[in-house]
């Protein structure tokens, strides 16, 4: 006996609707507490299927119910249009619609991360909040200087040792000086908290083969690699790189109807916004480093402009990350000394002791001659890519007619 059960989840309770033998009925409510949910789930059987929309607590609810039900589906609320566009919208109606869509197999499911990926998402999310809060504090200090008509700081970093020494010499009203001191104390606290979260990410990355593989790509640091892993989980769950690009919201919108050519618009910006932003930041760095990625960025920039070129490079990084992880390979044009330097920095961030009077594998990056030789190698690869694409011609859109120009006939 198969039952299709819809849960309209709220903060404190979930409204239940059951579809059985083509008939839908309301089945009351259940409190969104572990003991209540497990007690209700024990009444389910292997033939029962449960559907609920993705909300802040739906993941925890689905994990509690999953051992007792035959199937648990967490649906994408952006694609469950039957609920969003309903004329009559109540908890009971929403639960009934979920049960009916589940029975018709019309619910687009959301992938539920495993325990490690969920933990990484929490760490990455908390680090992101700390970075935003630190930026806000710094902007407040700059605002104090601006409203008191003080000059720009002579130090490159206002919040470094030289910058704080310069700041201590500036004449400010007593209340403004107290404000600056309070903001600096808060900034130091945030810095310590941020260091602890970055240490946790570095510790995870040390034992993660995928993270070490991604860090061989220019522009991809530990933070970028772990943010991408936290958002994606297992790269192999995507059959193609295009699926991963679409999941990250870097795929352009496409509109096509009838026999008309397809129109490509802006990127969709769906999916994990933080991972997408991290890839864009990595694209900025990759565009400055010598190699095929810089050649790719320069080619797009010459045709489409700076912003489209950065986003295209971010999409290329996502495709490259999928390819490297699914094949179990490292980036072919990586610079060995730079990769060793990244690895050593990763070890130090995780809390490894510093090697005093001992040259480790990351020390080779300090050799200018070695860096120059490696740079020449990747510049050769960059020129090879430029030569490869030199004769490429933009393709016409599908369905577009070829326009031929003929010389007018002489009368």
ZIFEN-V509241 format. One record per backbone hydrogen bond with DSSP energy under -0.5 kcal/mol. NH is the residue of the N-H (numbers start at 1). CO is the residue of the C=O. If there is no record, write none. Layout:
BEGIN
NH,CO + NH,CO
END
This chain:
BEGIN
3,47 + 4,19 + 5,3 + 5,49 + 6,17 + 7,51 + 8,6 + 8,15 + 9,7 + 10,13 + 14,30 + 15,8 + 16,28 + 17,6 + 18,25 + 19,4 + 20,18 + 20,23 + 23,20 + 25,18 + 27,16 + 30,14 + 32,12 + 33,31 + 37,33 + 38,34 + 39,35 + 40,36 + 41,37 + 42,38 + 43,40 + 44,41 + 48,45 + 49,3 + 50,71 + 51,5 + 52,73 + 53,7 + 54,75 + 55,53 + 59,55 + 61,57 + 62,58 + 63,59 + 64,60 + 65,61 + 66,62 + 67,63 + 68,65 + 69,65 + 70,45 + 70,48 + 71,48 + 73,50 + 75,52 + 75,73 + 76,108 + 77,75 + 79,76 + 80,76 + 81,79 + 83,80 + 84,80 + 85,81 + 86,83 + 89,87 + 90,88 + 94,90 + 95,91 + 96,92 + 97,93 + 98,94 + 99,95 + 100,96 + 101,97 + 102,98 + 103,99 + 104,100 + 105,102 + 106,101 + 108,106 + 109,107 + 110,74 + 113,111 + 118,114 + 119,115 + 120,116 + 121,117 + 122,118 + 123,119 + 124,120 + 125,121 + 126,122 + 127,123 + 128,124 + 129,125 + 130,126 + 131,127 + 132,128 + 133,129 + 134,130 + 135,131 + 136,132 + 137,133 + 138,134 + 139,135 + 140,136 + 141,137 + 142,138 + 143,139 + 144,140 + 145,141 + 146,142 + 147,143 + 148,144 + 149,146 + 150,145 + 158,156 + 160,157 + 163,157 + 164,160 + 165,161 + 166,162 + 167,163 + 168,164 + 169,165 + 169,166 + 170,167 + 172,170 + 177,173 + 178,174 + 179,175 + 180,176 + 181,177 + 182,178 + 183,179 + 184,180 + 185,181 + 186,182 + 187,183 + 188,184 + 189,185 + 190,186 + 191,187 + 192,188 + 193,189 + 194,190 + 195,191 + 196,192 + 197,193 + 198,194 + 199,195 + 200,196 + 201,197 + 202,198 + 203,199 + 204,200 + 205,201 + 206,202 + 207,203 + 207,204 + 208,205 + 209,207 + 212,208 + 213,209 + 214,210 + 215,211 + 216,213 + 217,214 + 220,217 + 221,219 + 225,221 + 226,222 + 227,223 + 228,224 + 229,225 + 230,226 + 231,227 + 232,228 + 233,229 + 234,232 + 235,233 + 237,234 + 238,235 + 239,237 + 244,240 + 245,241 + 246,242 + 247,243 + 248,244 + 249,246 + 250,245 + 253,266 + 255,263 + 260,257 + 263,255 + 264,262 + 265,253 + 265,263 + 268,251 + 269,249 + 273,271 + 276,272 + 277,273 + 278,274 + 279,275 + 280,276 + 281,277 + 282,278 + 283,279 + 284,280 + 285,281 + 286,282 + 287,283 + 288,284 + 288,285 + 289,285 + 294,291 + 295,291 + 296,292 + 297,293 + 298,294 + 299,295 + 300,296 + 301,297 + 302,298 + 303,299 + 304,300 + 305,300 + 305,301 + 309,305 + 310,306 + 311,307 + 312,308 + 313,309 + 314,310 + 315,311 + 316,312 + 317,313 + 318,314 + 319,315 + 320,316 + 321,317 + 322,318 + 323,319 + 324,320 + 325,321 + 326,322 + 327,323 + 328,324 + 329,324 + 334,331 + 336,334 + 339,335 + 340,336 + 341,337 + 342,338 + 343,339 + 344,340 + 345,341 + 346,342 + 347,343 + 348,344 + 349,345 + 350,346 + 351,348 + 352,347 + 356,354 + 358,355 + 360,358 + 363,360 + 364,361 + 365,362 + 366,363 + 367,364 + 368,366 + 371,367 + 372,368 + 373,369 + 374,370 + 375,371 + 376,372 + 377,373 + 378,374 + 379,375 + 380,376 + 381,377 + 382,378 + 383,379 + 384,380 + 385,381 + 386,382 + 387,383 + 388,384 + 389,385 + 390,386 + 390,387 + 392,389 + 400,397 + 404,402 + 406,404
END
